[in-house]
């Protein structure tokens, strides 16, 4: 009888029938005959009947082999176990039993057997390694395989690919009453033999190629133009030539008893999936060896395939040929012993620099497993088992990567027939709340982005209006989190990881800091001569420092409020104060400070420091206090602009407004001997403090009064208090709230110069006669890189 040998994956078995009532010998002869001709279902029933008549080693082994080929793993396991109970059982039977136990899923028994077998690298369990199995089964899977309902039926389906338009192609034996899930599928690598009938001898339909349209609404069978073909499967595309490559088995006429092997053909394909014409691949030799599972790598201009042609490592090996634009193919190149083994390697697939394939020769979980290697300069190197959940003790093959990193595989792990599965990651749930500086949740619109750190793909995030959000994150992965809300500093690039997270998820809280729009960070004063707007020499160092701050920090602008004394008319003084403001702006422009960053205001004589109004006699030194420009540097000047935290402020606690302020050098007020009154110069210095406290409303001032070492203790203590109080009173008179200024006094207890042990000069005594001012809550100077 002409026999046609095909590789294809999931072909099922024969129509059930009742085994003839025979004696055991007759039953065994009958079963052997059915086994020889490839009628596995009848062979299995025959061996089973023989074993029931008389339990024997030969009947048990025969039934186990038949059921193993049918992929009826529970029955194969039972008869391997039965065979082990007979004294004829050999080492080979032990290995076969371990393999069946593995497919049955009894991991404890498999581990125990492999731990005790010194010959575990041989025979049917050559690809089962104890350490590898323990590692794979001992590591929690990061995902699970889910059946693709749009494709799978009660029949065999496997090996999806997609064309440029998004249509999905796959192989299946669906259609007709013969395609029943109760029947087990066969595959070429299990020594399957097929016959020339309307349907395959197993009772199932022949394999065909099917197309699911991009909308997912219609599946139709592709007509294969190759004459007298039986099976067709494994579509792959050469897009630039509008070609489909595929595998077929076909009827071939020859003399004598012969086997026909699968071949590769290619045809033109149109937008509707219709194939026209056909060309036999140059390496085909159907009567000598098989060619299966083609894959076109267009970037490298290579066609990969599997073949059992002579000269390989054994079984089916992986090969490639190169091609040119005229489809001239090179001689086949074997991928070598680092990829190919004495077992079967098949299902080549390329994604970027990664080369995927299936094998039952490399260490795995049993059956056909999926592996990945690296493509380096055209060479395939390094082999890694993809592990659980992609692989199982059964057959896992035909990987395909779709959009959004989706991964599809084919597997017969469920009920013996191949199905298409998609890899779905098991997620860790992130529950997070966004709080403000007071620890209250921030209601309203939040923009939350979580990106996988490696792939840069954004994750799906559900944001509630009450300041909370949730996300499902893949386990054992690193992410970057960003949160934005109008009026707050964005939280950018925050590290987030699901590595090591136990249980179902994690809870986090994230703080957003409100942007301190137009927050004063530095103040100072400059003074002018009578009736002049020119910048004085004593003002130049102050303005130079201001210019350097503005140059260094783009998030700071300046407000310049200019004033005059009370003499002359309103109109004249208004114009004079405007000239003074412009003089500051012009000075700063010399340092490259844009005029748009300088907000100039002029008030003439409307905001006097003292009571030196018109008609009020005042000394010149009091008039001088009014001839001034107040300089206020403020951060984040554009209200409602979305500012990021400047790099200089990273690490600074911006929930405390004082931490944003740049420290100014506070004056020390020195007094004459036995005096507690303020000089004109002292008042000018204290006006700088008034300006700072008026704008930096969260600051509190500490004042301490001191004397020199001469005189009684009690007298000096009283005098030091007067010196502290005179400063405090001046500030209060200028509008600073009393509770913001605290004072203390120490008499002669804390001298700068210890004149009790050293003969002090009058200048040294004067330094001891002082009142010191300090801001105890002020942060260190962030402009100097301090934290």
C-alpha positions in Angstrom: 0.0 0.0 0.0 1.3 3.4 -0.9 2.2 5.2 2.3 2.4 9.0 2.7 4.5 10.3 5.6 3.7 13.8 6.8 5.0 15.8 9.6 2.1 18.0 10.5 1.0 18.6 14.0 -2.3 17.6 15.0 -3.9 14.8 13.1 -6.3 12.6 15.1 -7.1 9.0 15.3 -9.3 6.3 13.9 -13.0 5.7 14.2 -13.6 3.7 17.3 -14.5 0.1 17.0 -14.8 -3.0 19.1 -11.8 -5.3 19.1 -12.6 -8.8 17.9 -12.9 -11.3 20.6 -9.7 -13.3 20.3 -7.4 -15.1 22.5 -4.5 -13.1 23.9 -2.1 -14.4 21.2 -4.6 -13.5 18.5 -5.2 -10.1 20.1 -1.5 -9.4 20.2 -1.0 -10.4 16.6 -3.9 -8.2 15.6 -2.6 -5.3 17.6 0.9 -5.7 16.2 -0.5 -5.6 12.6 -2.5 -2.5 13.3 0.6 -0.9 14.9 2.7 -1.7 11.9 0.3 -0.1 9.5 -0.1 3.0 11.7 -3.6 2.3 12.8 -2.8 3.4 16.4 -6.3 3.5 17.8 -7.1 -0.1 16.8 -3.6 -1.1 17.9 -4.1 0.5 21.4 -7.5 -1.2 21.8 -6.0 -4.5 20.7 -3.1 -4.4 23.2 -5.6 -3.2 25.9 -7.8 -6.2 25.1 -4.9 -8.6 25.2 -3.8 -7.2 28.6 -7.3 -7.7 30.0 -7.3 -11.3 28.8 -3.9 -11.9 30.4 -1.7 -9.2 32.0 1.6 -9.5 30.2 4.6 -7.3 29.8 4.4 -7.3 26.0 0.7 -6.2 26.0 1.4 -3.4 28.6 4.4 -2.1 26.6 2.4 -2.2 23.3 -0.6 -0.4 24.8 1.7 2.2 26.4 3.5 2.9 23.1 0.2 3.2 21.2 -1.4 5.5 23.7 1.8 7.6 24.0 1.7 8.2 20.2 -2.0 9.0 20.4 -1.0 11.4 23.2 -3.5 9.9 25.6 -1.2 10.6 28.5 -3.2 9.1 31.4 -3.5 5.7 29.7 0.1 5.7 28.5 1.1 6.4 32.1 -1.1 3.6 33.4 0.3 1.0 31.0 3.9 2.2 31.6 3.2 1.6 35.3 1.8 -1.9 34.5 4.9 -2.7 32.5 7.1 -1.8 35.4 5.4 -4.5 37.6 6.7 -7.3 35.4 10.1 -8.9 35.9 11.0 -8.4 32.2 11.0 -4.6 32.8 14.3 -3.1 31.7 16.2 0.2 32.2 14.5 1.5 29.1 11.1 0.8 30.7 12.2 2.8 33.7 13.1 5.7 31.5 9.8 5.4 29.6 7.9 5.3 32.9 9.6 8.5 34.1 8.8 10.2 30.8 5.1 9.1 31.1 5.1 10.2 34.8 6.4 13.6 33.7 3.6 14.0 31.1 1.1 12.9 33.7 2.3 15.8 35.9 3.5 13.8 38.9 6.5 16.1 39.6 7.5 14.6 42.9 7.8 11.2 41.4 9.8 12.6 38.5 12.2 14.4 40.8 12.7 11.3 42.9 13.4 9.2 39.9 15.8 11.6 38.2 17.7 12.0 41.5 18.3 8.3 41.7 19.0 7.5 38.0 22.7 7.6 37.0 21.6 7.0 33.4 19.0 9.8 33.3 20.7 11.4 30.3 19.8 8.5 28.0 16.8 7.5 25.9 13.3 8.9 26.3 14.2 11.2 29.2 17.4 12.6 27.7 16.0 16.1 27.7 14.9 15.9 31.4 17.5 17.3 33.7 16.7 17.4 37.4 18.3 20.7 38.2 16.7 22.4 35.3 13.2 21.0 36.1 13.6 22.1 39.8 14.5 25.6 38.7 11.6 25.9 36.2 9.0 24.4 38.5 10.4 26.3 41.5 10.1 29.7 39.9 6.7 31.3 40.0 5.4 31.9 36.5 5.0 35.6 35.5 2.2 34.8 33.1 -0.3 32.2 31.9 -1.3 30.8 28.6 -4.9 31.5 27.6 -6.8 29.8 24.8 -7.4 32.1 21.8 -11.2 31.6 21.4 -11.3 33.3 18.0 -9.2 30.5 16.5 -9.6 27.3 18.6 -12.3 24.8 17.9 -12.8 21.1 18.8 -10.2 20.4 16.1 -6.4 21.0 15.8 -5.3 24.6 15.4 -1.7 25.8 15.5 0.9 28.1 14.1 -0.5 31.6 13.6 1.1 34.3 11.5 -0.2 37.7 10.3 0.1 39.5 7.0 0.7 43.2 6.6 -3.0 43.9 6.7 -3.5 42.2 10.0 -5.2 39.0 8.7 -4.3 35.9 10.7 -3.4 32.6 9.1 -3.1 29.3 10.9 -3.2 25.5 10.3 -6.2 23.4 11.2 -7.9 20.1 10.5 -11.3 21.5 11.3 -14.4 20.8 9.2 -16.6 17.6 9.0 -17.7 15.0 11.4 -14.3 13.4 11.5 -12.8 16.3 13.5 -13.8 15.2 17.0 -12.0 16.3 20.1 -12.2 12.8 21.5 -9.7 11.6 19.0 -6.1 12.3 19.5 -3.8 14.0 17.0 -0.6 12.7 15.4 2.4 14.5 14.3 5.3 13.7 11.9 7.8 13.4 14.7 5.8 10.5 16.2 6.4 8.2 13.1 2.9 8.9 11.7 2.0 7.2 8.5 -0.9 8.6 6.4 -2.9 7.0 3.6 -4.5 8.2 0.4 -8.1 8.6 1.3 -10.8 11.3 1.3 -9.7 12.0 4.8 -6.6 10.9 6.6 -6.5 7.2 7.8 -6.8 8.4 11.4 -10.4 9.5 10.6 -9.6 13.2 10.8 -9.7 15.7 8.0 -6.4 16.6 6.3 -4.7 19.8 7.6 -5.4 23.0 5.7 -4.5 26.7 6.0 -7.2 29.1 7.2 -7.5 32.8 7.3 -9.1 34.9 10.0 -9.8 38.4 8.7 -8.4 41.5 10.5 -11.8 42.3 12.0 -11.9 38.8 13.6 -15.3 38.1 12.1 -14.7 35.5 9.4 -12.6 32.4 9.0 -12.2 30.8 5.6 -10.0 28.0 4.2 -7.3 28.9 1.7 -7.4 27.0 -1.5 -4.0 25.4 -2.1 -3.0 25.3 -5.8 -0.5 22.4 -5.5 -2.1 19.4 -7.4 -2.9 16.2 -5.5 -2.0 17.7 -2.1 -3.3 16.2 1.1 -2.0 18.3 4.0 -1.1 21.9 3.9 0.2 24.0 6.8 2.9 26.4 8.2 2.2 29.6 6.2 4.9 32.3 6.2 5.2 35.4 4.0 7.7 37.1 1.8 5.9 40.4 1.8 8.0 42.3 -0.7 7.2 39.7 -3.3 3.6 39.0 -2.2 4.4 35.3 -1.7 3.3 32.7 0.8 5.6 29.8 1.6 3.9 26.7 3.1 4.4 23.0 3.7 2.4 20.2 1.9 2.2 16.5 1.6 1.0 15.3 -1.7 0.3 12.1 -3.7 3.4 11.0 -5.6 3.4 8.1 -8.0 6.3 5.7 -7.8 7.0 2.0 -8.0 7.0 -0.3 -5.1 6.5 0.4 -1.4 7.6 3.9 -0.6 7.1 6.8 1.8 6.3 10.3 0.7 7.8 13.1 2.8 6.5 16.7 3.2 7.7 19.5 1.0 7.8 23.3 0.8 6.0 25.2 -1.9 5.4 28.9 -2.5 2.6 30.8 -4.3 1.5 34.3 -5.1 -1.0 35.7 -2.6 -3.4 38.6 -3.1 -5.1 40.9 -0.5 -8.0 38.5 -0.1 -5.7 35.5 0.7 -6.1 33.8 -2.7 -3.1 31.8 -3.9 -2.2 31.6 -7.6 0.4 29.4 -9.2 2.9 27.4 -7.2 6.6 26.7 -7.2 8.4 23.7 -5.6 11.2 24.8 -3.4 14.6 23.8 -4.9 15.6 21.5 -1.9 12.5 19.3 -2.1 13.0 15.6 -2.4 9.7 14.0 -1.3 10.8 10.4 -1.7 14.1 10.9 0.3 13.5 13.3 3.1 11.1 15.9 4.5 11.1 19.8 4.6 8.8 21.5 7.0 8.0 24.7 9.0 9.4 27.3 6.6 10.0 30.8 8.0 11.0 33.9 5.9 13.4 36.4 7.5 13.1 39.2 5.1 15.6 41.5 6.9 18.3 38.9 6.5 17.0 37.5 3.2 17.0 34.0 4.6 14.5 31.2 4.5 14.7 28.9 7.5 13.1 25.4 7.6 13.4 22.0 9.3 14.5 18.9 7.5 15.6 15.3 8.1 17.9 15.4 5.0 21.1 13.3 5.2 24.1 14.9 7.0 22.2 16.4 10.0 22.5 15.8 13.7 19.6 13.3 13.7 15.9 13.7 13.4 14.7 17.0 12.0 17.4 19.7 12.0 17.1 23.5 11.3 18.6 24.8 8.1 18.5 28.1 6.2 19.1 29.2 2.6 19.7 32.7 1.4 17.9 34.2 -1.5 18.1 37.2 -3.8 15.5 39.4 -5.4 15.1 36.9 -8.3 14.5 34.1 -5.7 17.7 32.3 -6.5 18.3 30.1 -3.4 21.7 29.1 -2.0 22.5 25.6 -0.8 21.0 24.7 2.6 23.2 25.5 5.7 22.8 23.4 8.8 22.6 25.6 12.0 25.1 23.2 13.6 25.3 21.2 16.8 24.8 24.1 19.2 21.2 24.3 17.9 20.5 20.9 16.4 20.5 17.6 18.4 19.7 13.9 17.7 16.1 14.8 18.5 13.8 17.1 16.5 14.3 20.8 16.0 11.7 22.8 14.1 9.5 25.9 14.0 12.1 28.6 13.3 11.0 32.2 14.0 13.0 35.4 14.1 12.1 38.5 16.2 14.7 41.2 16.1 18.0 39.6 17.2 16.2 36.6 18.8 15.9 33.3 17.1 13.1 31.0 18.4 12.6 27.3 17.7 11.1 24.1 19.2 13.1 21.0 20.2 12.8 17.8 22.1 16.5 17.3 22.1 17.6 20.1 24.3 17.0 20.0 28.1 13.3 20.7 28.6 10.1 19.9 30.4 9.3 16.9 28.2 8.0 16.6 24.7 8.6 19.4 22.3 9.7 22.7 24.1 10.2 26.2 22.8 13.7 27.8 23.0 15.3 31.1 22.2 18.9 31.9 20.9 20.7 35.0 19.8 21.4 36.1 16.3 24.9 37.6 16.1 26.3 38.6 12.7 24.1 36.0 11.0 25.1 33.2 13.4 22.7 31.6 15.9 24.3 31.2 19.3 23.2 30.4 22.8 20.2 28.3 23.6 17.7 29.0 26.4 14.6 27.1 27.3 11.6 29.6 27.6 10.4 27.8 30.7 7.0 27.8 32.4 4.3 28.7 31.4 5.3 28.7 27.7 6.5 25.1 28.0 4.9 22.1 29.6 5.5 18.4 29.8 3.6 18.0 26.6 4.4 19.5 23.1 4.8 23.3 22.9 5.7 24.9 19.5 5.2 27.5 16.9 5.8 30.8 18.7 4.6 34.1 17.1 5.0 37.7 18.5 2.2 40.1 17.7 1.6 43.7 18.4 2.0 45.2 21.9 4.4 42.4 22.9 1.7 39.7 22.7 3.1 36.2 22.4 1.3 33.3 20.8 2.3 29.6 21.0 0.7 26.3 20.1 0.5 23.5 22.6 -1.3 20.1 23.1 -1.2 20.5 26.9 -5.0 20.6 27.3 -6.6 17.5 25.7 -4.1 16.1 23.3 -4.8 18.3 20.2 -2.9 21.4 19.4 -4.5 24.8 20.3 -3.3 28.3 19.9 -2.6 30.2 23.2 -1.7 33.8 24.0 0.6 34.6 26.8 -1.0 36.8 29.4 1.1 38.1 32.2 -0.1 37.7 35.8 -0.3 41.2 37.3 0.5 42.7 40.6 -2.1 45.3 41.5 -0.8 48.7 42.4 -3.1 50.8 44.7 -1.8 54.3 45.2 -2.9 57.6 46.7 -1.5 61.0 45.9 -1.2 63.4 48.9 -0.2 67.0 49.5 2.3 68.4 52.0 -0.3 68.1 54.7 -0.9 64.4 54.0 -4.3 65.0 52.5 -5.3 63.3 49.3 -5.4 65.5 46.2 -8.7 65.5 44.6 -9.3 66.4 40.9 -7.6 65.6 37.7 -4.4 63.6 37.9 -2.3 62.6 34.9 -0.5 59.3 35.8 1.9 57.5 33.4 3.5 54.2 34.3 6.0 53.0 31.7 7.8 49.6 31.6 11.5 50.6 32.1 12.7 48.1 29.5 10.2 48.2 26.8 9.1 51.8 27.4 5.5 50.7 26.9 2.9 52.6 28.9 0.8 50.6 31.3 -3.0 51.0 31.7 -3.8 53.2 34.7 -7.2 53.8 36.3 -7.3 57.3 38.0 -10.1 58.2 40.4 -11.1 61.7 41.2 -10.3 61.3 44.9 -6.6 61.3 44.5 -6.2 57.5 44.1 -5.2 55.4 41.1 -4.7 51.7 40.4 -2.7 49.7 37.8 -2.0 46.1 37.0 1.8 45.6 36.7 3.6 42.6 35.4 5.6 40.8 38.1 9.4 40.9 38.4 9.6 44.1 36.4 10.8 47.7 36.8 8.8 50.8 35.9 9.0 54.5 35.8 6.1 56.6 37.3 5.2 60.1 36.5 2.3 62.1 38.0 1.2 65.5 36.9 -1.5 67.9 38.2 -2.0 71.6 37.3 -0.6 73.8 40.0 1.8 71.1 41.4 5.3 70.1 40.6 5.3 67.0 38.4 6.7 63.8 39.9 8.8 62.5 37.1 10.7 59.2 36.6 9.9 57.8 40.0 11.3 54.3 40.3 8.6 51.6 40.8 9.2 47.9 40.8 7.2 44.7 41.2 10.3 42.7 41.9 10.0 40.7 45.1 6.4 41.8 45.7 4.5 39.1 47.6 0.8 38.4 47.4 -1.5 40.1 44.9 -0.1 43.6 44.9 1.3 46.7 46.7 0.1 49.9 48.2 2.0 53.2 47.6 1.6 56.9 48.5 3.1 59.7 46.4 3.5 63.3 47.5 2.9 66.2 45.1 4.1 69.6 46.2 2.1 72.7 45.2 4.1 75.1 43.1 4.9 78.2 45.2 4.1 80.6 42.5 5.8 84.0 42.9 7.4 82.9 46.1 10.0 85.4 47.4 13.4 83.8 47.7 15.7 86.8 48.2 15.4 90.5 49.1 17.7 93.5 49.3 17.8 97.3 49.2 19.8 99.9 47.4 19.7 103.7 48.0 20.1 106.8 45.9 21.5 110.2 46.2 19.1 113.2 46.4 17.4 113.9 43.1 19.4 111.2 41.3 18.7 107.9 39.7 22.3 106.8 39.0 23.4 103.5 40.6 25.7 104.3 43.5 29.0 102.5 44.1 27.6 101.0 47.3 24.7 99.5 45.3 26.8 97.8 42.6 27.8 94.7 44.7 24.2 94.2 45.7 23.0 94.4 42.1 25.8 92.2 40.9 24.8 89.5 43.3 21.2 89.8 42.1 22.3 89.5 38.5 24.3 86.4 39.2 21.3 84.8 40.8 19.1 85.6 37.9 21.7 84.3 35.4 22.1 81.0 37.3 18.4 80.2 37.9 15.9 80.6 35.1 13.0 80.0 37.4 13.6 83.2 39.3 12.5 86.7 38.2 12.8 90.1 40.0 10.5 92.8 41.1 12.0 96.3 41.5 9.9 98.7 43.5 11.4 102.2 43.4 10.7 105.2 45.7 11.6 108.8 46.4 11.6 111.0 49.5 8.7 113.5 50.1 10.4 116.6 48.7 9.3 118.0 45.3 6.0 117.5 43.5 4.1 114.2 43.0 4.7 114.3 39.2 8.4 114.9 39.6 8.8 112.1 42.1 6.8 109.7 40.1 9.1 110.2 37.1 12.2 110.1 39.3 11.2 106.8 40.8 10.5 105.4 37.3 14.0 106.4 36.3 15.4 104.7 39.4 13.6 101.5 38.5 14.8 101.7 34.9 18.4 102.3 36.1 18.2 98.9 37.9 16.8 97.2 34.9 19.6 98.7 32.7 22.2 97.6 35.2 21.0 94.0 35.1 20.8 94.0 31.4 24.6 94.4 31.3 24.6 90.8 32.7 22.3 89.5 30.0 19.1 89.6 32.1 16.1 90.0 29.8 14.0 93.0 30.5 11.0 90.7 30.6 12.3 89.1 33.7 12.5 92.4 35.5 9.1 93.7 36.8 9.6 97.4 37.5 7.2 99.4 39.6 7.6 103.0 40.7 5.7 104.7 43.5 7.2 108.2 43.9 6.7 109.5 47.4 3.5 107.5 48.2 5.2 104.8 50.3 7.4 106.6 52.8 9.4 104.6 55.4 9.0 107.3 58.1 7.0 110.4 58.9 9.1 112.7 56.7 6.2 113.9 54.7 5.6 117.3 53.1 6.1 120.1 55.7 7.5 117.7 58.3 11.0 118.7 59.3 13.4 115.7 59.1 17.1 115.3 59.1 18.7 114.3 55.8 19.5 110.8 57.1 15.8 110.1 57.5 15.1 111.4 54.0 17.8 109.0 52.8 15.7 106.0 54.0 13.0 106.9 51.5 15.3 107.2 48.5 15.4 103.5 47.7 14.7 100.6 45.4 13.4 97.4 46.9 14.6 94.3 45.2 12.5 91.1 45.6 13.6 87.9 43.8 10.7 85.5 43.4 10.6 81.9 42.1 8.1 80.5 39.6 6.8 83.8 38.4 4.2 82.6 35.8 1.1 81.7 37.7 -0.6 78.5 36.3 2.5 77.5 34.4 3.4 73.7 34.7 6.9 73.9 36.3 9.1 70.9 36.9 11.2 70.9 40.1 14.5 72.6 39.1 17.5 70.4 39.4 18.9 72.8 42.0 15.9 72.1 44.3 15.9 68.3 44.0 16.3 67.1 47.6 15.1 70.3 49.1 11.9 70.0 51.2 9.7 72.4 49.4 6.8 71.7 51.7 8.5 74.1 54.0 8.4 77.5 52.2 11.4 78.8 54.2 13.6 76.1 52.6 13.1 77.8 49.2 14.6 81.1 50.4 18.2 82.1 49.8 19.9 83.2 53.0 20.8 86.8 53.2 23.5 88.2 55.5 21.6 89.7 58.4 23.1 92.9 59.9 24.7 93.1 63.3 23.8 96.4 65.1 26.7 97.9 67.1 26.2 100.4 69.8 28.3 103.2 71.4 29.5 102.8 74.9 26.7 102.7 77.4 24.2 103.5 74.6 21.1 101.7 73.2 20.0 103.9 70.3 20.1 103.3 66.5 22.2 105.2 64.1 21.1 106.2 60.6 23.3 103.4 59.2 21.6 100.9 61.6 18.2 101.9 60.3 19.3 101.4 56.7 20.5 97.9 57.7 17.3 97.1 59.5 15.2 98.3 56.5 16.7 95.3 54.6 15.4 93.0 57.4 12.0 94.7 57.3 11.8 94.1 53.5 12.7 90.4 54.0 10.1 89.8 56.8 7.4 91.7 54.9 7.7 89.3 51.9 8.7 86.1 53.7 5.8 85.9 56.0 6.6 82.5 57.4 9.9 83.6 58.9 10.5 84.4 62.6 13.4 86.6 63.7 15.6 85.9 66.7 17.2 88.9 68.4 19.9 88.7 71.1 21.4 91.7 72.9 25.0 91.9 74.3 27.3 94.3 76.1 31.0 94.6 76.5 32.7 93.3 79.7 32.9 96.6 81.5 30.5 97.4 84.3 28.4 95.3 86.8 26.6 92.2 85.6 23.1 93.5 86.5 23.7 96.8 84.7 25.0 95.1 81.6 22.1 92.6 81.6 19.6 95.5 81.6 21.6 97.4 79.0 21.7 94.3 76.7 17.9 94.0 77.0 17.5 97.6 76.0 19.6 97.0 72.9 17.5 94.0 71.9 14.3 95.8 72.5 15.3 98.9 70.5 15.8 96.7 67.4 12.5 94.8 68.0 10.7 98.1 68.5 12.0 99.5 65.2 10.8 96.4 63.3 7.4 96.5 65.0 7.1 100.2 64.1 7.7 99.3 60.5 4.8 96.9 60.5 6.4 93.5 61.6 4.0 91.7 63.9 5.4 91.4 67.5 4.9 87.7 67.7 7.2 87.2 64.7 10.2 88.7 66.6 11.5 87.2 69.7 14.4 88.5 71.7 16.8 87.5 74.5 19.7 89.3 76.2 22.9 88.1 77.9 24.7 91.1 79.2 28.4 90.4 79.0 28.1 86.6 79.2 28.8 86.0 75.5 31.4 88.3 74.3 33.0 88.0 70.8 36.3 89.1 72.4 37.1 87.9 75.9 38.3 91.1 77.4 38.6 89.5 80.9 41.7 87.6 79.9 43.0 89.8 77.0 43.6 93.6 77.0 41.0 94.8 74.5 41.1 97.8 72.4 38.1 100.1 72.0 37.4 98.6 68.7 37.3 95.1 70.3 35.0 96.4 73.0 32.7 97.8 70.3 32.4 94.5 68.7 31.1 93.1 72.0 28.5 95.9 72.2 26.0 94.4 69.7 22.6 93.1 68.9 22.6 90.0 66.6 19.8 88.9 64.3 19.2 85.4 63.0 16.6 83.3 61.3 16.7 79.9 63.1 14.4 78.1 60.7 16.1 79.0 57.4 17.4 76.1 55.3 21.0 75.9 54.2 21.8 77.7 51.0 20.7 75.5 48.1 22.4 77.8 45.7 25.7 76.4 47.0 24.7 72.8 46.5 24.0 72.2 50.2 21.1 70.2 51.5 
